[in-house]
């Protein structure tokens, strides 16, 4: 087996190693996995044996990393797709069409694909519905339906589905869309992004009016800056929605002559048309650096060129050998043969070359490397076109007139003119969280190193756990060369020691050479002012980015950050953009959701305070009485147990089971707010009921609401109705597990967030995705 870190072998075994239905390992080593993938993708070649060997050599030593769906699915004979994500078709504004598209989404997610949708096509809330004498419920009500569907379907590979929802900045319901996640537990399966147009950005700049319209009807007019500030306030408070600069995406699209884009895949690196497919692979730059940490350290551009050419061919073959959830996906993929070749390990490669992430030298090196990748990829695709033919929708005159194509070197343009091109678009920067862990824990995508070292608990055969240190690839290499006690040079910077400007300039530098888009999270300090925060998005737009996503830890998102004073080297370079520096903040965990993790259940005192609530469910003859008892712990009241009683014996068995399970969760301590969210998200397939003038989707959801009401009453959860002044002041203090404790340094070592699946402190967040280094759990959004 390839000698890699323990965590890499564990990730391989959990997520990518082929096993029988009974759990017997069929891939004996990591090399066996590479061989399986290489053989499967080479089957599309006239000389399979030749290309199997070349594909294998490219993947060997983690130099080329196909996306996780390819590694886990290729050559397995399983009915799964090798594409990571999809953008689905345009949703028609009628009931039959809406639910037909819901079915398509479910079928796609069942095969293992994340999906993106634009809900701008649906009429706004309150608009008349002709023929039935009713008013429309609006796009958000149908987003709730999609969200419930996603919750019930486990994607292939035991990975929860992920979705992206977009809405145009001129849609009448855009303000409700922006505020949607203020409601605890709502739209948990979605990432949200606003489609921001150039006219809107111009109106913001000029402080002009902005009209919200649908099919020619104006529903509202407001100052553009007011709407922009509303978007900014929401993302400042709870990291959503992101923004997508949609006019720039369409203007720079190589296929603008035959498609219009208004949605992306869930992480945003692939803006796609209706039924577009997301095909991803990454070049591991960290493995291509010669003489690391020496004066002559450099990335081997000749090896990079050879690797890119093999990668383009290999990814192109995926289009021919993969399964597709829908025939429309197949048609779209084969008509345009779009691929998304990207990078990972960029931050580590920069460190190996002595360049500080975000500094002038790093930007220069990054642009050199990305320009080389783009050039090699386009030349490789022209050679493939000469051998196998151009993509079917290739129109030489229109394609060559594209703004992105015109920015290529003249010899590349001439090669396209002479041979055509096999792949309409070629480059994209994807999240590579789990893949990067698998590849000996290199830095993820174009993100900075998250943490140079941290600890994780590893489950032993006897049920105990031992502590294991996980270290970054470049950090390990430095320690081997310079010794354990050698001080880290100033170019060793991690995510917490960077300013927002460092992130923005790096994203902009990479975007120049990427014909699709980029998945990137710009981390900003908790104490950044709102005005400076807004500047991050304006700078991203001004510097040519196609979208922007930020993450700001704060009380609303439930983050607790504690950083060492020495986190930033004393002589670190200044950032390229003069934004505010991160501040050290020590927080009481009880101030941010009361997160306490216990290994033994709390003891029950003889007497407990509590309350009983009466619930009447319309289809039952008897009321249900829900009793919640509390315990005082560390001066704070928290729920301890729950009982449900009713004369209706129909529900007796499951209510007893439910109360025992919930009580067991409560007695373990920790952040138990998720119990409310999970219960409220349950939809009864027979239909819910109207209770108190509101639609409640199930009896379980009604129970969840009672528990939530009790938690608010005892002060365990904040009252969402209280102090609704600025949006950032009060909001959901608990919520999506993505908004937990990002990481903290305790007694000199980095601790990570607790995973919602295995409850171990092993959750990394990068590029909009959570990845657990303990159990392999992964979630985007």
N, C-alpha and C positions, 0 to 999 in steps of 0.2 A: 504494500500500500504506500502511496505517496506520503512522505513524511511532512505532515502538516500539524497545525495546532489541534489539540484535543477537541476544541469547540467546532472546528471545521469537519472533523470526522463525525461528530455527533449530528451536525446539521445535515451532512450527506446521508447518514443512516436514517434520519427522521423524514427527510423531505425528497431526496433525489434517488436513493438506492432502490432499485427494482426488487420487489418482494412478491411472493405468491400470495394468493388470497388467504392462506393460512399463516402468513407472516414469515415464511422461509425466505432468506436472502437469496436472490438469484444473481445479483451483482456482487461478486466476491470482494472486489476492490474498487477504488475510485477509477482506476484505469479501465475496469470492466464497464463502468458507466459511460465513460468517454467513448469506448469502443462501440457500445450499443447505439449511442447517439450518432456517431460517425457512420456506422453501417446503415442506419435508417435513412439518413439524409443523403448518403451517396447513392442510394437506390435510384435516384432520379437521373443519374449520369449514364452516359454511354459506356464509360469504363468505371464501374463502381469500385473495383478493387483499388485503383489508383487514387481516387478521390476519398475513399474511406481512410486511407493512410494519411493523406494530407489534412483531412479534417481532424483526425485523431491527433496529429502532431500539433495542430493549431490549438487544440484544447488542452493538450498536455502541459502540466506545470501551471495551469490556470491562466494561460496567456489570453485565450479567447473564451468568453463565458456566454454561451447561449442563455436566453431567459429561462427562468425556472420551469415554465410549462414545457419547454423543449427538453430540458434535461430529465425531467420526471416522466414525460410522456412518450418521447420518441423511441420507437422500436419495442413498445410494450404490448402492442395489439389491443390496447384498451380504447374504448370509444371516448376519447378526450381530444380536445383541440390543442394544438401547439401554439396557438396565439394567446397572448396574455389578456387582451382586452378588445372591446368592440364599441363602436358608436352605432346605435340602433337607428332605425328609420324615423323619418319625421312623423310625429304623432298627429293624426288627423283630428280635427275639432268636432268629433262626434262619438257617441258612446260606443258603438260597435267597433270603430277603429281604435279607440283608446284601449279597449280590453283585448283586441287582437294583438296589439303591440305589447301589452302586458304579458300575454302568453309567449310571444317571441322572446321577451326578456327572460322569462323563467326558463325556457328551453336553452337559451344561451348560457345562462348562469349555471345550469345543471351540468354543462360540459366543462365548466371551469373558467369561464371568461367574465371579467368585470365589464360593466357597460356604462356608456355615457348617453345622456338624453338632453335634448333642448325642450323645455316646457313652454317656450315662448309662443308655440303654435296654438296653445289652448286659450280660449276666450277668458277674459278676466272675471273675477267674482262679481256677481250681480248683473252681468250682461244677460239680456234676454235669450232664452232658448226657444226658438220658433217651433210651433207645432205642439208643444206640451204645456204652454202657459206657465213656465217656471223660469227662475233665474239660475244662471250658471253658478256652480260651487267654486269654480276657479282652479288654476293649475295646482295650487298647494294641496288641495284635497286629494287630487290624483297622485301627487307625489307621496302622500301618506300611504296610498294603496301600494305603490311600488316599494316603498320602504318595508311594509309588512310582508310583501312577497319575498323580498331579499332576506328577511330574517328567517324565513322558513326553509330556505334552500341552502344546503351546504354545498359549496362549489367543489368540483373534483379536487382530490388531493387534500381533503379535510380543511379547506380554507374557506372562510366566510366570503361571500360575494361582496364586491365593492361597486359603488355607483357614483357617477358624477351627474349632477343636475345643473344646467345652465339656464339663464334667463336674460333676455336683452334689457339693456338699461333704459329702454323706452317703453317697456311693457307696463300696462296699468297696475299690475300686481307686484311690481318690482320692490316696492317698500315692504310688503308682507314677506316676500322672498328673502330679503336682506335680514329681516327680524325672525325668520322661521325658527332658528335654533335657540332663540331666547327661551323657548318652552322646553323644559327639562325632558329629555328622552325623545324629543321629536326629530325625525329624519336622521336617526343615528347611522343609517347605512349609506348616507349620501355625503359626498363632498359637494359644496355649493360654490359656484363661480358666476359672477356677473359678466355678461358679454358687453364690454365697453367699446364704444365706437369712437372714431376720430372726431366726428362732430360734437360728441358729448365732451371729450377732453378739451376741445376748443372752447365750448361753452363754459366749461369750468374755468378755463384760463381767463376768459373775458367776463366772467360773472354774469353770463347771459341766462335767459329763461330756457326751460327744458320741458317739452311736452311728452306726456305718457299717452300713447295711442295704440289702437288695435284695429287693423283693417280700415284705416282711414278715419276712425272716430277718435277724437281727443277726449280723454277721460279726466285729465288733470294737467295743470301747468304749475311748475315750481322752479325756483332758481336751481341751476345745474349744480352750483356749489353746495346747496343744501342736500341734494341727493348724494353727491360725492362724499360729503362729510358723514352722511348716514352710513354709507358703505364702510368708510374708514373707521367710524366709531364701533361698528359691529365687529370688524376684524381686529381692531385694537383690543376689544373686550374678550372675544372668544374665538379668534383666529379664523373666522369665516364671515362672509364669503371671500374667496380670492377674486382676482380680476383677470380677465382674458381680453387682450387687445385684439378684438376679432377682425377689425378692418385691416390691421397690419398682417394678420395671419393670412387672410384671403388675398391681399395684394401680393405677398411674397410667395404664395403657393405656386409651385411648378405646374400644377394642374388647374389653375384658375380659369382656364378656357373651357373646362368640362365638368367642374364641380364647385359647389359652394359649401363652406364649412361653417357650422354654428354650434359645434359641440366637440368635446375632447374625451379621451379615455379617462378613467377615474383619477389618475395622478397628473394628468395634464400635459404629458410629454408628446402626445400624439393627437393633434387636431385632425379630425377625420370627417368625411362626408357620411351620408346615410349608408349604413351597413359596412362602414369601413372597419378594417381589422388592424390590430396593433401587433407587429412582429418585431421583437426586440433581441438585441445581443450587445455585448459590451467587450471592449478591448481593455485589458488590464494593464494600464500604463506603468504601474508599480513594478511589474515583472520585466519591463523593457529598458530599465535604467542600467547603464554600465558605470562601473566605478563609483558606486554610491558613497556619499559623504566625502569624496575626494575633490580636489580642485578641478579635475577634469570630468566630473560627473556629467553625464549626458544621456538623453533618451536615444536609443538606437533607431534612427529614422529609416534605415534600410530594412531592418527587421519589421518595423511598423508597417512599411509599405507592403511587404510580403504577406503579413498577417491580415491586413485589411482586404487584400485581393482574395484571399481564401475565404475570409468571413463573408464577403458580399456573395460569393458563389454559394456558400453553405446556407446562408439565410434565404437566398432566392429559391433554393430547393425546398425549403420548408413549405412554401406556397403550394408546391405540387404534391407533397406527401402527407400533409396534415388533414385531419378531419375538420369539418366545419359545422357549427351548430345549425345554420340555415343555408339553403342553396344561394340566397342572396349574398351572404358573406363570401361564398366561394366565387361567385361571379365578380363581385367588387374587387376581391384580392387578385384574381387572375387577370382582370382587365387593366390593372394599374401596377401590380407587382411592387407595391410600396414596402420598403423595409425601414427599420429604425436601428441602424448601427450606432452605438454610442461608446462611452468610456466608463471605466470605474478606476478607483485607485489614483485619481488625479492628485489629491492632496498628499498622498504618500509619495508619489513620484516627484512632486515639488520639494518635499522635505528631503528626499534622497539627493536632489540636485542643489540643496541649500537655499531654496527660495521660500520666502514667507508668503503664505496664502493671502491674497489680496494686495500684495506689494507690487511694485513696478516690475521687478524681475519675474515674479510669478505670472503676471499678466502677459509679459513678452513671451515667456516659454509656452504658456497655455495657447496663445494665439498661433505660435509656430507649430505646435503639435496638432492643433485642431485643423489648421490650414492643410497640413500634410495628410491628415485623415480624409478630409473632404476631397482633396485632389485624387488620392489613390482610389477612393470609393467610386467616384464618377468615372475614372478611367477604367476601373475594373468592370463597371456596369456597361460601358461602351463595348468592351471586349466580349462580354457575355452576349450583348445584342448581336454582334457580328457572328457569334457562334450559334446562338439559339433563337435570335429574333428579338426585336424591341417589344415593349409592352403594347398590347393591342390598341390602346387609345392614344398611342403616340402620334402626334401631329407635329412634324418637324418645324414648320414655320411658327406655329403658335407656341410650341414648347421652348424653342430657342429665343423667342421674344420675351420670355419671363424675366423679371427683375433679378431673381436669384441666379438664374442661369447666366445672365449677362455679367454677373460679378465674378464668374469663374475665370481661370487663366485662359488665354486665347487658344492654347493648344488643346485644352480640354474641350472647349466649345467646338473646335474643328473636329475633334474625335467624335463628338456627338453628331455633328453635321454629316460626317462620313458614314458612321455605323448605326446611328440611332442610339437608344439607351434601353437597357433591360428593365430598369427600376425607376419609376417616376420620381420617387423621393428616396433618399438613402440614409439620412442621419437623424438621430434623435438621442436625447440624454434621458435615460430612464432611472427610476429608483432601483437600486441594486442591493437593498439591505441584506436579505438572506443570502443572495448570491455572493456578496462581498464577504460575509462571514464564512461561507463555504470555501472561498478562495484565500484561505489562510488569514482571514480578518484584515483585508485591505480597506482603506477608506472607501466610502460608498459614493458611487457616481461622481459628480463634481463637488460633492459636499466636503467641508473640512473634516478633519478627524474629530469624531464625537468625544472620545475619551481615549487617552493613550493606554490606560490600564483601568480595569474594574474587576470586581469579584462577582462570581455567580455560584449558586448552590447546585451541585450535581447529585442527583438521586442515586443512591447505591442499592445493590441487590437486597440488602437487609432492611431497606426502607429509610435508612438514615441519609443525611445529606452531608457532603463535604464541600468546603470552600475551594474554589478554583480561580486562579487569577487569569484573566483574559487580557491580552495586550495587543496593541496595534502592530501591524506588519513592519512599518518603518521603525517604530520604537524598538521592537525586538531586534531588528537588524543593527540598529545603532548600539544597543547594549552589548551585542555579541562582538562588535568591532571595537568599541571604546571602553567597555567595562561597565559594571553595574553602578559605580559611583561617579561616573563622568557627568558633569552638569549638562543639561540639555541646551543646545544652542537656541538663539532667539527665533529661528525659523520653525521651531516646534511649537506651533500654536494650535489650540483646539477650538471647538465651537463656542465655548463660553468666553474665550479671551479675544474674540473678534468683534468688530463693530459692524453695524448694518452695512456701512459703506464697503467693507471688505467683501461681503456677500454679493452686493449689487454689481460691483465692477467685475467680479469673476463671472457672474451669470451673463452679463453683457458681453464680455470677451468671448465666451463660448458661443453665445447665440449668433454671432457674426458668421460662424462656419457651420451652423446646423440648419438644414433646410426645413425640418419639422419644428419641434419645440423642445422644451426642457422641463423636467420635474426638479424643482429646487425649492427648499424652504429657507427663507431669510430669517434667521434668528435675531430678535431684537431684545434688548434688555428690558426688564420689568419697569424700570424707572424712566424709560424714554418718554419725553413729553409727547403729547398728542400731535402737536405741530411738526415735530421732527419725525414722528411716525408717518404722518401723511407724506412727508418729503420722500420717504423710501419708495412709495408707489409712483410719485411723480418722476423721480430719478430713473426708476425702472422703465417708465414710458419714454422718457427723454433719451435714454441710452440705447433704445432699440429692442428691449426685451419684448417677448410676445405674451407674457403674463407675469403675474407676481403673486406669491403666497408668502405670508409671514407667520411667525409664531412668537407671541409675546407671553411669557409666563406671568400670571397675575392671580389675584384672589378669585376672580370670576371663573377662570379656567381651573382653579384648584391646584395651581402649581406651588411647589415648595423648592426653592433653589438655595443651596448654600455652597459657596465656592471658596477655595483657598485663596489667600491674598497673593500667593506666588503663582497663581494660575497663568498670568501673563508675564513672560520674561521681561526683565528690566529694560533691555535695549531693543525691544521689538520695534519693527518699522512702524511708521505712522500709517494710518489707513489712507486709501486714495480719496475717499469722500469724508469730509469732516462732520460725521454724525456723532451723536453722543456715545460715550463709552459705557460699558456695562458697569453697574454698581454692585458692590457686595451687599447682600441682604440676608439676614438670618430671620427665619420665620418660625413661629410656633405652629406645628402641624395641626393643632386643633383649630387654628384660625383659618385653615384652608380645607375644610371638609372633615376634620377629625379622623385622619387616617392613622390607625394603630393596628399593627399586624401581630396577632397572637398565635402561638402554636397549641395552646391548651384552652378549652372553653372556660368562660368565666363561671365562677361558682354562683349558685343561686341563694340569695339571702332568704330568710324566713318570710319576710313580707316585702312586697314590691308595690310602688305606686303605678297606677294605670288608668285607662279609660276604655269604655265600651261604646261602640258605634252601631247604630241600627242601619241596615241596608235593605231596601226593598227592591227586588228585581222583578220587573213586570211579568215575566212568564212563570213566576212562582207564587203559590198561595200563601207562603209563610215568609216572614222577614228573616234576615240573617243577622246575627249579632256577633260583631268582631271585637274582641278584647285584646288590647295591647298593653303589656306591662313593661316598665322601664327599670333601668338600674342607674345608680349614680356612680360614675367612674371618673376619677380625677376632677371632681367638681363639676362634671358635665353629665346631663341626663341623656341617655341613649336607649333605644329600644332593645328589649331583652328576650321577649317571647310573645307569641300570638296564639289566640284560641278563636275558633269559629263554632258557633252553635246555631242550630235551627231545627224546627220541627220537620222540615223537609228532608226526609231520609234519602232522597235521590242523590244528594251530593255528599252523603256522609263519608264514604271511603276516601274520596279524593280530597275533601277538606281536611280530614285528619292527617293524611299524608302531607298535604301542603303545609299545614301549620307546623308539623314536626320538622319539615325541611327548613322552613323559614326561621323557626326558632333556633335550629342548629346553626344556621348562618349568623343570626344575631349574636348568639353566645360566643362565637369565635372572635367577635370584635371586628375592628377594621372599618373600612368604608363600605357600609352595607346599603348605601343609597341605590345601588344597581338593582336591588330587589324590586323597588318601586318601578323602575324603568322597564324591567323585564315583564312584570305583570301588566303594566299599562299598555305594553306593545302587543299583547295577545289579542288576536282577532278571532272571533267565533265564526267558522265557516257557514253556520246557519243564519248569521246576522246578529248584530248587537241590538241594543234597546235605547230608547230615548228616556233619559233619567234627568229630571230637573231641568228640562229644556235643552239638554245637551245629548249628543249621540255618544254612547259608551260602547266600544266594540265588543265587549264580552264581560261576563260576570267576573272573570279573573282581573280584568282591567278595572272594574269597579272596586274590587278588593285592594288593588294596587293604589287606587286613588285615596281610599280610606287610610292606608298605611302612610301614604305621603302626607295627608292632612295631619295625622298624628305626629309625624316627624317634625313638621313645621310648628305644630302647637307646642312641642316640648323644646324647641330651639335647636334640634339636631340638624334641620335643614333651614335655609333662609326662606322667608316669606316672599315669593315672587311678586306679591301685590304691594309690598312695602317699599317706600322710597324710590318710586320709579322716576327719579329725575334723570340725570344723564344715563345713557344705556350702560356705560362702563362702570357706573357706581355700584349697581346691584343687579344681580342676574343669577343664573343657575350656578350655585356654588359647587355642585357636583354635576356630573354628566358623563360624556363619552370618556372611555378609558384612555383615549388619546390625550386627554387634558389632565392627566395626573401628574405626579411628581416626576419631572423629566429626569433629573439625576441630582445627587448631592454628594458632597465630599464630607465624610465623617471620619475623624481620627486619621486623616491623611489618605483615605482610600475612597474611590468613587463608588457610590451605590446607585443603582438604577431603579426605575419605576417597577412596581409589582405587576406581573402579567395577569390579565383577567382570566386566563385559562388555567395556569398552573400555580398562580399566586406567588411565584418566585420573583425576587428583585432582579429581573433580567431583561427588562423591556427597553429597547433602543428606539428612538424616533428619529427618522431621517427622511427627507424628501417627501413628507406627507404620509409616511407609512410607519407603523409600529411593527417591530420584529422582536420576538422573544428569543434570547440566546439559550434559554433552558429547554423549552419544549417545542420550539419551532413555530409557535403561533405567529401569524402575520395578518395584519389588517391595514388597508389604506383608507384614509378618510377619518 
